[in-house]
Amino acid sequence: MVVIDTPKSFGDLVRSRRHALGMTQRDLALAVNVGERFIVDLEGGKSTCQLGKALAVARAVGVRLTDGASAPLASTPPGDAYPDLPDFGSGA
């Protein structure tokens, strides 16, 4: 399993899969209906690429994104909208 935790690692995976499929960046852009510049930016790890387009590109090269969490989240106390983040207090 490949861990994707940065825009760069996602872009590297897309590039690797595209190469394995024998596609050029232009081929992939046309297949997903995005500009070739978007593919260049995505593969380069640009952090501001649009998520919807990035997911379409991933699907086109056979990348499936899944939640790799091994255990369910612990029960969340009421009002704790982000149980996995540290509690820094109310700040008030």
C-alpha positions as CSV (number, residue, x, y, z in Angstrom):
1,M,0.0,0.0,0.0
2,V,1.3,3.5,-0.9
3,V,0.7,6.2,1.6
4,I,-0.4,9.5,0.0
5,D,0.1,12.2,2.5
6,T,1.3,15.2,0.4
7,P,0.4,16.7,-3.0
8,K,3.8,15.6,-4.2
9,S,3.3,12.0,-3.3
10,F,-0.1,12.1,-5.0
11,G,1.4,13.6,-8.1
12,D,4.2,11.1,-8.2
13,L,1.6,8.2,-8.0
14,V,-0.5,9.7,-10.8
15,R,2.6,10.1,-13.0
16,S,3.8,6.6,-12.3
17,R,0.3,5.1,-13.2
18,R,0.1,7.3,-16.3
19,H,3.5,6.1,-17.5
20,A,2.5,2.5,-16.8
21,L,-0.6,3.0,-19.0
22,G,1.6,4.4,-21.8
23,M,-0.2,7.8,-21.7
24,T,1.2,11.2,-22.3
25,Q,0.1,14.1,-20.1
26,R,-1.9,15.3,-23.1
27,D,-3.6,11.9,-23.5
28,L,-4.6,12.0,-19.8
29,A,-5.8,15.6,-20.0
30,L,-8.0,14.8,-23.0
31,A,-9.4,11.6,-21.3
32,V,-10.5,13.5,-18.2
33,N,-11.5,16.8,-20.0
34,V,-9.0,19.0,-18.2
35,G,-6.2,21.2,-19.5
36,E,-2.7,19.7,-20.0
37,R,-1.4,22.4,-17.6
38,F,-3.6,20.9,-14.8
39,I,-1.9,17.5,-15.3
40,V,1.5,19.1,-15.2
41,D,0.7,21.0,-12.0
42,L,-0.9,17.9,-10.4
43,E,2.0,15.7,-11.2
44,G,4.3,18.4,-9.9
45,G,2.6,18.4,-6.5
46,K,0.9,21.8,-6.8
47,S,-1.1,22.0,-3.5
48,T,-3.8,24.2,-4.9
49,C,-5.1,21.8,-7.6
50,Q,-8.9,21.3,-7.6
51,L,-9.9,18.2,-5.7
52,G,-12.7,17.2,-8.0
53,K,-10.4,17.3,-11.0
54,A,-7.6,15.5,-9.1
55,L,-10.0,12.7,-8.2
56,A,-11.2,12.4,-11.8
57,V,-7.5,12.1,-12.9
58,A,-6.9,9.5,-10.2
59,R,-9.9,7.4,-11.4
60,A,-8.7,7.7,-15.0
61,V,-5.3,6.1,-14.1
62,G,-6.8,3.5,-11.8
63,V,-6.0,5.0,-8.4
64,R,-8.5,4.3,-5.7
65,L,-8.5,6.5,-2.6
66,T,-9.5,4.7,0.6
67,D,-9.5,5.5,4.2
68,G,-6.7,3.4,5.7
69,A,-7.7,4.0,9.3
70,S,-7.3,0.6,11.0
71,A,-9.7,1.4,13.9
72,P,-13.0,3.3,14.1
73,L,-12.9,6.7,15.8
74,A,-13.5,6.7,19.5
75,S,-16.9,8.0,20.6
76,T,-16.9,11.8,20.3
77,P,-18.1,14.0,23.2
78,P,-20.9,16.4,22.3
79,G,-19.6,19.5,20.6
80,D,-16.2,18.0,19.7
81,A,-16.4,18.5,15.9
82,Y,-12.8,17.4,15.3
83,P,-12.0,14.5,17.6
84,D,-8.7,13.6,16.0
85,L,-7.1,17.1,16.5
86,P,-5.5,18.2,19.7
87,D,-7.6,20.3,22.1
88,F,-6.1,23.8,22.4
89,G,-8.9,25.1,24.5
90,S,-11.6,27.6,23.6
91,G,-9.1,30.5,23.2
92,A,-11.5,32.8,25.1
